[in-house]
């Protein structure tokens, strides 16, 4: 996992990825705050590309206790970017 992460970060600008992900995460945390799991899933499903992937990871972390294994695997496998998909799956372990 670390090798994959390092390759991704080397290929992309480390600062850009970090700042984009951090900014998106903070925004999404604010959006899903005080929402039910169903409302948060609906919110994430309305997003696109990186924003949707980050939303799904944030949701997986925030609602780990409420997500069952089957739904979690399907949910995380819908994440396009492999780094975020792996992070999502790890959050639900």
C-alpha atoms as an extended CHARMM CRD file, in Angstrom:
* protein
*
        93  EXT
         1         1  UNK       CA              0.0000000000        0.0000000000        0.0000000000  PROA      1               0.0000000000
         2         2  UNK       CA              2.7970000000        2.4280000000        0.8740000000  PROA      2               0.0000000000
         3         3  UNK       CA              4.5480000000        1.7530000000       -2.4380000000  PROA      3               0.0000000000
         4         4  UNK       CA              1.3610000000        2.5230000000       -4.3400000000  PROA      4               0.0000000000
         5         5  UNK       CA              0.8420000000        5.6510000000       -2.2790000000  PROA      5               0.0000000000
         6         6  UNK       CA              4.3970000000        6.8210000000       -2.9320000000  PROA      6               0.0000000000
         7         7  UNK       CA              4.0570000000        6.2320000000       -6.6730000000  PROA      7               0.0000000000
         8         8  UNK       CA              0.8050000000        8.1800000000       -6.7650000000  PROA      8               0.0000000000
         9         9  UNK       CA              2.2750000000       11.0390000000       -4.7710000000  PROA      9               0.0000000000
        10        10  UNK       CA              5.4150000000       11.1480000000       -6.8990000000  PROA      10              0.0000000000
        11        11  UNK       CA              3.3820000000       11.1500000000      -10.1310000000  PROA      11              0.0000000000
        12        12  UNK       CA              1.1970000000       13.9430000000       -8.8440000000  PROA      12              0.0000000000
        13        13  UNK       CA              2.0830000000       17.0280000000       -6.9460000000  PROA      13              0.0000000000
        14        14  UNK       CA              2.1920000000       16.0550000000       -3.2720000000  PROA      14              0.0000000000
        15        15  UNK       CA              1.0600000000       19.4560000000       -2.1310000000  PROA      15              0.0000000000
        16        16  UNK       CA             -1.8250000000       19.5910000000       -4.6110000000  PROA      16              0.0000000000
        17        17  UNK       CA             -3.1940000000       16.1740000000       -3.7130000000  PROA      17              0.0000000000
        18        18  UNK       CA             -2.9030000000       16.8640000000       -0.0020000000  PROA      18              0.0000000000
        19        19  UNK       CA             -4.5250000000       20.2890000000       -0.2080000000  PROA      19              0.0000000000
        20        20  UNK       CA             -7.3370000000       19.1450000000       -2.4950000000  PROA      20              0.0000000000
        21        21  UNK       CA             -8.1240000000       16.1180000000       -0.3490000000  PROA      21              0.0000000000
        22        22  UNK       CA             -7.9620000000       18.0990000000        2.8810000000  PROA      22              0.0000000000
        23        23  UNK       CA            -10.1630000000       20.8660000000        1.5000000000  PROA      23              0.0000000000
        24        24  UNK       CA            -12.6940000000       18.3900000000        0.1030000000  PROA      24              0.0000000000
        25        25  UNK       CA            -12.7140000000       16.3690000000        3.3240000000  PROA      25              0.0000000000
        26        26  UNK       CA            -13.3830000000       19.4190000000        5.4900000000  PROA      26              0.0000000000
        27        27  UNK       CA            -16.1830000000       20.5510000000        3.1850000000  PROA      27              0.0000000000
        28        28  UNK       CA            -17.7720000000       17.0950000000        3.1280000000  PROA      28              0.0000000000
        29        29  UNK       CA            -17.5180000000       16.6950000000        6.8980000000  PROA      29              0.0000000000
        30        30  UNK       CA            -19.4600000000       19.9410000000        7.2400000000  PROA      30              0.0000000000
        31        31  UNK       CA            -22.0540000000       18.7440000000        4.7070000000  PROA      31              0.0000000000
        32        32  UNK       CA            -22.6910000000       15.3320000000        6.2940000000  PROA      32              0.0000000000
        33        33  UNK       CA            -22.5900000000       16.5620000000        9.8740000000  PROA      33              0.0000000000
        34        34  UNK       CA            -25.8050000000       15.5620000000       11.7050000000  PROA      34              0.0000000000
        35        35  UNK       CA            -27.1040000000       13.5640000000        8.7160000000  PROA      35              0.0000000000
        36        36  UNK       CA            -28.2390000000        9.9610000000        8.8180000000  PROA      36              0.0000000000
        37        37  UNK       CA            -26.2700000000        7.3250000000        6.9210000000  PROA      37              0.0000000000
        38        38  UNK       CA            -28.9330000000        7.2710000000        4.2040000000  PROA      38              0.0000000000
        39        39  UNK       CA            -28.8020000000       11.0590000000        3.7910000000  PROA      39              0.0000000000
        40        40  UNK       CA            -25.0020000000       10.9940000000        3.6450000000  PROA      40              0.0000000000
        41        41  UNK       CA            -25.0100000000        8.2070000000        1.0260000000  PROA      41              0.0000000000
        42        42  UNK       CA            -27.4720000000       10.2160000000       -1.0660000000  PROA      42              0.0000000000
        43        43  UNK       CA            -25.2780000000       13.3060000000       -0.7450000000  PROA      43              0.0000000000
        44        44  UNK       CA            -22.1590000000       11.4160000000       -1.8590000000  PROA      44              0.0000000000
        45        45  UNK       CA            -23.9990000000        9.7900000000       -4.7520000000  PROA      45              0.0000000000
        46        46  UNK       CA            -24.8280000000       13.2480000000       -6.1220000000  PROA      46              0.0000000000
        47        47  UNK       CA            -21.1350000000       14.1650000000       -6.4200000000  PROA      47              0.0000000000
        48        48  UNK       CA            -18.7020000000       13.3990000000       -9.2550000000  PROA      48              0.0000000000
        49        49  UNK       CA            -15.0840000000       12.3220000000       -9.7620000000  PROA      49              0.0000000000
        50        50  UNK       CA            -12.6040000000       13.0790000000       -6.9530000000  PROA      50              0.0000000000
        51        51  UNK       CA            -15.2540000000       14.8250000000       -4.8660000000  PROA      51              0.0000000000
        52        52  UNK       CA            -17.4120000000       11.6760000000       -4.8860000000  PROA      52              0.0000000000
        53        53  UNK       CA            -14.4450000000        9.4430000000       -4.0360000000  PROA      53              0.0000000000
        54        54  UNK       CA            -13.3930000000       11.6190000000       -1.1010000000  PROA      54              0.0000000000
        55        55  UNK       CA            -17.0070000000       11.8590000000        0.0660000000  PROA      55              0.0000000000
        56        56  UNK       CA            -17.2740000000        8.0590000000        0.0870000000  PROA      56              0.0000000000
        57        57  UNK       CA            -14.0660000000        7.7210000000        2.1130000000  PROA      57              0.0000000000
        58        58  UNK       CA            -15.2100000000       10.3420000000        4.6270000000  PROA      58              0.0000000000
        59        59  UNK       CA            -18.5790000000        8.6010000000        4.8560000000  PROA      59              0.0000000000
        60        60  UNK       CA            -16.8940000000        5.2030000000        5.4180000000  PROA      60              0.0000000000
        61        61  UNK       CA            -14.8260000000        6.6340000000        8.2490000000  PROA      61              0.0000000000
        62        62  UNK       CA            -17.6610000000        8.6290000000        9.8180000000  PROA      62              0.0000000000
        63        63  UNK       CA            -20.2690000000        5.8570000000        9.6570000000  PROA      63              0.0000000000
        64        64  UNK       CA            -18.0910000000        2.7450000000       10.1240000000  PROA      64              0.0000000000
        65        65  UNK       CA            -20.2920000000        1.4740000000       12.9620000000  PROA      65              0.0000000000
        66        66  UNK       CA            -23.4320000000        1.6790000000       10.8080000000  PROA      66              0.0000000000
        67        67  UNK       CA            -22.1340000000        0.1260000000        7.5670000000  PROA      67              0.0000000000
        68        68  UNK       CA            -22.4060000000       -3.6530000000        7.1910000000  PROA      68              0.0000000000
        69        69  UNK       CA            -19.6900000000       -5.6270000000        5.3620000000  PROA      69              0.0000000000
        70        70  UNK       CA            -21.6420000000       -6.3150000000        2.1550000000  PROA      70              0.0000000000
        71        71  UNK       CA            -22.7770000000       -2.7340000000        1.7120000000  PROA      71              0.0000000000
        72        72  UNK       CA            -19.3110000000       -1.4710000000        2.6230000000  PROA      72              0.0000000000
        73        73  UNK       CA            -17.5590000000       -3.5670000000       -0.0210000000  PROA      73              0.0000000000
        74        74  UNK       CA            -20.0110000000       -2.5280000000       -2.7330000000  PROA      74              0.0000000000
        75        75  UNK       CA            -19.8690000000        1.0770000000       -1.6000000000  PROA      75              0.0000000000
        76        76  UNK       CA            -16.0560000000        1.2070000000       -1.5400000000  PROA      76              0.0000000000
        77        77  UNK       CA            -15.7110000000       -0.6670000000       -4.8350000000  PROA      77              0.0000000000
        78        78  UNK       CA            -17.6570000000        2.1750000000       -6.4750000000  PROA      78              0.0000000000
        79        79  UNK       CA            -14.7570000000        4.5050000000       -5.6180000000  PROA      79              0.0000000000
        80        80  UNK       CA            -12.8180000000        5.1160000000       -8.8470000000  PROA      80              0.0000000000
        81        81  UNK       CA             -9.3780000000        6.2540000000       -7.6430000000  PROA      81              0.0000000000
        82        82  UNK       CA             -7.5340000000        3.1970000000       -6.2810000000  PROA      82              0.0000000000
        83        83  UNK       CA             -5.8640000000        5.0420000000       -3.3870000000  PROA      83              0.0000000000
        84        84  UNK       CA             -9.2460000000        6.2560000000       -2.1180000000  PROA      84              0.0000000000
        85        85  UNK       CA            -10.8070000000        2.8010000000       -2.7240000000  PROA      85              0.0000000000
        86        86  UNK       CA             -8.1220000000        1.1120000000       -0.6050000000  PROA      86              0.0000000000
        87        87  UNK       CA             -8.5080000000        3.7540000000        2.0960000000  PROA      87              0.0000000000
        88        88  UNK       CA            -12.2730000000        3.2370000000        2.0830000000  PROA      88              0.0000000000
        89        89  UNK       CA            -11.9580000000       -0.5380000000        2.4190000000  PROA      89              0.0000000000
        90        90  UNK       CA             -9.3610000000       -0.2240000000        5.1930000000  PROA      90              0.0000000000
        91        91  UNK       CA            -11.6350000000        2.1610000000        7.1110000000  PROA      91              0.0000000000
        92        92  UNK       CA            -14.3420000000       -0.5030000000        7.1930000000  PROA      92              0.0000000000
        93        93  UNK       CA            -12.1310000000       -3.3580000000        8.4160000000  PROA      93              0.0000000000
